[in-house]
Protein backbone atom coordinates (compact mmCIF):
# COMPACT_ATOMS: atom_id res chain seq x y z
CA UNK A 1 0.00 0.00 0.00
CA UNK A 2 1.14 3.50 -0.74
CA UNK A 3 0.99 5.34 2.59
CA UNK A 4 1.42 8.74 1.05
CA UNK A 5 -1.44 8.42 -1.34
CA UNK A 6 -4.11 8.12 1.28
CA UNK A 7 -2.57 10.47 3.79
CA UNK A 8 -2.80 13.32 1.32
CA UNK A 9 -6.31 12.74 0.15
CA UNK A 10 -9.30 14.71 1.35
CA UNK A 11 -12.91 13.65 1.56
CA UNK A 12 -15.14 11.32 3.49
CA UNK A 13 -13.07 8.23 2.82
CA UNK A 14 -9.98 9.75 4.25
CA UNK A 15 -11.78 11.23 7.22
CA UNK A 16 -12.79 7.73 8.11
CA UNK A 17 -9.18 6.64 7.93
CA UNK A 18 -7.97 9.55 10.00
CA UNK A 19 -10.53 9.22 12.73
CA UNK A 20 -9.95 5.52 12.94
CA UNK A 21 -6.25 6.08 13.01
CA UNK A 22 -6.42 8.70 15.72
CA UNK A 23 -8.69 6.54 17.77
CA UNK A 24 -6.31 3.66 17.83
CA UNK A 25 -3.19 5.79 17.55
CA UNK A 26 -1.63 3.36 15.19
CA UNK A 27 -0.76 2.79 11.58
CA UNK A 28 -2.43 1.72 8.44
CA UNK A 29 -2.53 -1.97 9.19
CA UNK A 30 -4.59 -1.37 12.31
CA UNK A 31 -7.00 0.83 10.40
CA UNK A 32 -7.45 -1.87 7.83
CA UNK A 33 -8.45 -4.21 10.61
CA UNK A 34 -11.67 -2.26 11.01
CA UNK A 35 -12.77 -2.90 7.50
CA UNK A 36 -13.38 -5.82 5.25
CA UNK A 37 -10.37 -6.42 3.01
CA UNK A 38 -12.39 -5.74 -0.14
CA UNK A 39 -13.70 -2.44 1.17
CA UNK A 40 -10.22 -1.34 2.17
CA UNK A 41 -8.79 -2.08 -1.21
CA UNK A 42 -11.63 -0.23 -2.87
CA UNK A 43 -11.18 2.82 -0.64
CA UNK A 44 -7.49 3.04 -1.33
CA UNK A 45 -8.05 2.67 -5.03
CA UNK A 46 -10.39 5.69 -4.89
CA UNK A 47 -7.83 7.71 -3.03
CA UNK A 48 -5.00 6.99 -5.38
CA UNK A 49 -7.03 7.64 -8.52
CA UNK A 50 -8.29 10.97 -7.19
CA UNK A 51 -4.74 12.04 -6.48
CA UNK A 52 -3.46 10.90 -9.84
CA UNK A 53 -6.30 12.79 -11.52
CA UNK A 54 -5.53 15.91 -9.52
CA UNK A 55 -1.84 15.77 -10.40
CA UNK A 56 -2.49 15.24 -14.10
CA UNK A 57 -5.15 17.91 -14.43
CA UNK A 58 -3.12 20.47 -12.52
CA UNK A 59 -0.01 19.95 -14.58
CA UNK A 60 -1.56 19.50 -18.03
CA UNK A 61 -4.33 22.09 -17.82
CA UNK A 62 -2.69 24.53 -15.39
CA UNK A 63 -5.88 24.48 -13.36
CA UNK A 64 -6.34 27.33 -10.94
CA UNK A 65 -9.33 25.67 -9.29
CA UNK A 66 -9.72 21.93 -9.15
CA UNK A 67 -12.30 19.98 -7.20
CA UNK A 68 -12.52 16.24 -7.57
CA UNK A 69 -15.32 14.34 -5.90
CA UNK A 70 -15.67 10.60 -5.94
CA UNK A 71 -19.27 9.64 -6.65
CA UNK A 72 -18.65 5.99 -7.46
CA UNK A 73 -21.00 4.92 -4.68
CA UNK A 74 -23.88 6.48 -6.63
CA UNK A 75 -23.08 4.14 -9.47
CA UNK A 76 -22.38 1.07 -7.40
CA UNK A 77 -24.79 -1.01 -9.44
CA UNK A 78 -22.53 -1.02 -12.42
CA UNK A 79 -19.24 0.36 -11.17
CA UNK A 80 -17.69 -3.07 -11.13
CA UNK A 81 -19.02 -4.16 -14.47
CA UNK A 82 -15.69 -3.80 -16.16
CA UNK A 83 -13.52 -4.96 -13.31
CA UNK A 84 -12.75 -1.65 -11.70
CA UNK A 85 -12.64 -1.58 -7.93
CA UNK A 86 -15.19 1.12 -7.36
CA UNK A 87 -13.08 4.12 -8.36
CA UNK A 88 -15.08 4.66 -11.48
CA UNK A 89 -17.20 7.82 -11.32
CA UNK A 90 -16.02 11.30 -10.40
CA UNK A 91 -17.28 14.86 -10.46
CA UNK A 92 -14.63 17.29 -11.64
CA UNK A 93 -14.88 21.07 -11.39
CA UNK A 94 -11.95 22.71 -13.09
CA UNK A 95 -11.03 26.28 -13.89
CA UNK A 96 -8.27 26.74 -16.43
CA UNK A 97 -7.14 29.58 -18.68
CA UNK A 98 -6.52 26.92 -21.37
CA UNK A 99 -10.30 26.63 -21.88
CA UNK A 100 -10.48 30.14 -23.26
CA UNK A 101 -12.00 30.14 -26.74
CA UNK A 102 -12.84 26.42 -26.59
CA UNK A 103 -16.40 25.11 -26.72
CA UNK A 104 -17.69 22.57 -24.21
CA UNK A 105 -16.89 19.53 -26.33
CA UNK A 106 -13.29 20.70 -26.75
CA UNK A 107 -12.96 21.48 -23.05
CA UNK A 108 -14.20 18.04 -22.11
CA UNK A 109 -11.85 16.47 -24.63
CA UNK A 110 -8.93 18.33 -23.02
CA UNK A 111 -9.87 16.88 -19.64
CA UNK A 112 -10.29 13.39 -21.10
CA UNK A 113 -6.96 13.67 -22.91
CA UNK A 114 -5.21 14.58 -19.68
CA UNK A 115 -6.78 11.55 -17.99
CA UNK A 116 -6.19 9.03 -20.78
CA UNK A 117 -4.40 6.52 -18.55
CA UNK A 118 -7.15 6.63 -15.96
CA UNK A 119 -9.85 6.08 -18.57
CA UNK A 120 -7.93 3.07 -19.78
CA UNK A 121 -7.77 1.65 -16.28
CA UNK A 122 -11.36 1.68 -15.09
CA UNK A 123 -12.40 5.32 -14.82
CA UNK A 124 -15.83 5.12 -16.44
CA UNK A 125 -17.42 8.49 -16.13
CA UNK A 126 -16.69 12.07 -15.29
CA UNK A 127 -19.15 14.82 -14.68
CA UNK A 128 -17.18 17.84 -15.79
CA UNK A 129 -17.68 21.53 -15.09
CA UNK A 130 -14.99 23.33 -17.06
CA UNK A 131 -14.71 27.11 -16.92
CA UNK A 132 -12.18 29.82 -17.62
CA UNK A 133 -11.08 32.17 -14.83
CA UNK A 134 -12.90 34.97 -16.65
CA UNK A 135 -16.18 33.04 -16.74
CA UNK A 136 -15.89 32.40 -13.03
CA UNK A 137 -15.26 36.08 -12.40
CA UNK A 138 -18.33 36.93 -14.47
CA UNK A 139 -20.26 34.24 -12.62
CA UNK A 140 -21.30 32.58 -15.85
CA UNK B 1 -38.56 5.54 -29.26
CA UNK B 2 -36.57 2.98 -31.14
CA UNK B 3 -34.22 0.65 -29.44
CA UNK B 4 -31.63 -1.41 -31.25
CA UNK B 5 -30.27 -4.63 -30.01
CA UNK B 6 -26.72 -5.65 -30.81
CA UNK B 7 -26.17 -9.35 -30.88
CA UNK B 8 -22.75 -10.19 -29.53
CA UNK B 9 -20.64 -11.22 -32.44
CA UNK B 10 -18.01 -13.90 -32.38
CA UNK B 11 -14.53 -12.57 -32.83
CA UNK B 12 -14.27 -13.55 -36.41
CA UNK B 13 -12.18 -11.54 -38.78
CA UNK B 14 -14.05 -8.46 -39.87
CA UNK B 15 -16.35 -8.08 -36.86
CA UNK B 16 -14.69 -4.81 -35.88
CA UNK B 17 -15.33 -3.56 -39.39
CA UNK B 18 -18.93 -4.68 -39.09
CA UNK B 19 -19.33 -2.73 -35.86
CA UNK B 20 -17.67 0.33 -37.36
CA UNK B 21 -20.21 0.24 -40.19
CA UNK B 22 -23.02 -0.35 -37.71
CA UNK B 23 -22.10 2.78 -35.76
CA UNK B 24 -21.81 4.81 -38.93
CA UNK B 25 -25.23 3.60 -39.98
CA UNK B 26 -26.77 4.30 -36.55
CA UNK B 27 -25.52 7.82 -36.56
CA UNK B 28 -26.43 8.50 -40.17
CA UNK B 29 -29.93 7.05 -40.20
CA UNK B 30 -31.16 8.16 -36.79
CA UNK B 31 -31.61 11.88 -36.26
CA UNK B 32 -31.22 11.46 -32.51
CA UNK B 33 -28.98 8.58 -31.54
CA UNK B 34 -27.92 7.80 -28.00
CA UNK B 35 -25.40 5.15 -26.99
CA UNK B 36 -26.23 4.42 -23.41
CA UNK B 37 -25.57 2.13 -20.48
CA UNK B 38 -28.66 -0.03 -20.24
CA UNK B 39 -31.90 0.01 -22.14
CA UNK B 40 -34.23 3.03 -22.29
CA UNK B 41 -36.76 1.43 -19.92
CA UNK B 42 -33.99 0.62 -17.47
CA UNK B 43 -30.94 2.87 -17.78
CA UNK B 44 -28.03 1.34 -15.96
CA UNK B 45 -26.37 4.63 -15.12
CA UNK B 46 -27.61 7.98 -13.86
CA UNK B 47 -25.81 9.85 -16.62
CA UNK B 48 -27.49 7.82 -19.35
CA UNK B 49 -30.80 8.22 -17.58
CA UNK B 50 -30.38 11.99 -17.37
CA UNK B 51 -29.47 12.38 -21.04
CA UNK B 52 -32.44 10.31 -22.12
CA UNK B 53 -34.82 12.19 -19.84
CA UNK B 54 -33.71 15.51 -21.32
CA UNK B 55 -34.02 14.34 -24.91
CA UNK B 56 -37.49 12.97 -24.27
CA UNK B 57 -38.75 16.41 -23.36
CA UNK B 58 -38.47 17.50 -26.99
CA UNK B 59 -40.91 15.03 -28.50
CA UNK B 60 -38.43 13.85 -31.14
CA UNK B 61 -37.79 10.27 -32.24
CA UNK B 62 -34.93 8.89 -30.19
CA UNK B 63 -32.90 5.85 -31.10
CA UNK B 64 -30.86 4.05 -28.50
CA UNK B 65 -28.35 1.26 -28.25
CA UNK B 66 -27.14 -0.41 -25.07
CA UNK B 67 -23.34 -0.48 -25.08
CA UNK B 68 -23.22 -3.38 -22.64
CA UNK B 69 -24.82 -5.79 -25.08
CA UNK B 70 -21.64 -6.23 -27.03
CA UNK B 71 -18.46 -4.96 -25.36
CA UNK B 72 -16.80 -4.65 -28.76
CA UNK B 73 -19.20 -1.95 -29.87
CA UNK B 74 -17.83 0.31 -27.14
CA UNK B 75 -14.54 0.47 -29.05
CA UNK B 76 -16.28 1.12 -32.34
CA UNK B 77 -18.24 4.03 -30.86
CA UNK B 78 -15.17 5.47 -29.17
CA UNK B 79 -13.25 5.28 -32.41
CA UNK B 80 -16.04 7.06 -34.19
CA UNK B 81 -16.40 9.93 -31.73
CA UNK B 82 -12.96 10.04 -30.08
CA UNK B 83 -14.87 10.35 -26.82
CA UNK B 84 -14.14 7.94 -23.99
CA UNK B 85 -17.27 7.93 -21.85
CA UNK B 86 -20.98 7.15 -22.14
CA UNK B 87 -23.67 8.14 -22.85
CA UNK B 88 -22.83 9.65 -26.21
CA UNK B 89 -25.42 11.59 -28.14
CA UNK B 90 -25.47 12.27 -31.87
CA UNK B 91 -27.92 14.64 -33.53
CA UNK B 92 -28.21 14.60 -37.32
CA UNK B 93 -24.95 12.71 -37.52
CA UNK B 94 -23.06 15.23 -35.43
CA UNK B 95 -21.43 14.21 -32.19
CA UNK B 96 -22.95 16.35 -29.45
CA UNK B 97 -21.33 15.11 -26.26
CA UNK B 98 -22.28 13.37 -23.06
CA UNK B 99 -24.80 14.10 -20.33
CA UNK B 100 -23.07 17.22 -18.99
CA UNK B 101 -23.07 18.82 -22.40
CA UNK B 102 -26.66 17.81 -23.19
CA UNK B 103 -27.77 19.27 -19.86
CA UNK B 104 -25.90 22.48 -20.59
CA UNK B 105 -27.43 22.75 -24.06
CA UNK B 106 -30.87 22.01 -22.64
CA UNK B 107 -30.52 24.84 -20.16
CA UNK B 108 -29.16 27.43 -22.59
CA UNK B 109 -31.56 26.65 -25.44
CA UNK B 110 -29.01 25.18 -27.85
CA UNK B 111 -30.58 21.74 -27.68
CA UNK B 112 -33.96 23.08 -28.72
CA UNK B 113 -32.30 24.74 -31.70
CA UNK B 114 -30.47 21.54 -32.66
CA UNK B 115 -33.66 19.49 -32.52
CA UNK B 116 -36.06 21.94 -34.10
CA UNK B 117 -36.07 20.41 -37.57
CA UNK B 118 -36.53 16.88 -36.33
CA UNK B 119 -40.13 15.79 -36.30
CA UNK B 120 -41.81 12.69 -35.07
CA UNK B 121 -42.63 10.47 -38.01
CA UNK B 122 -45.84 8.44 -38.05
CA UNK B 123 -43.81 5.28 -37.79
CA UNK B 124 -42.17 6.08 -34.50
CA UNK B 125 -45.16 7.71 -32.80
Interface residues (C-beta under 8 A of the other chain):
Chain A: X74 X75 X77 X78 X81 X104 X105 X108 X109 X112 X116 X119 X124 X125 X126 X127 X128 X129
Chain B: X37 X44 X45 X46 X47 X68 X82 X83 X84 X85 X86 X95 X96 X97 X98 X99 X100 X101 X104
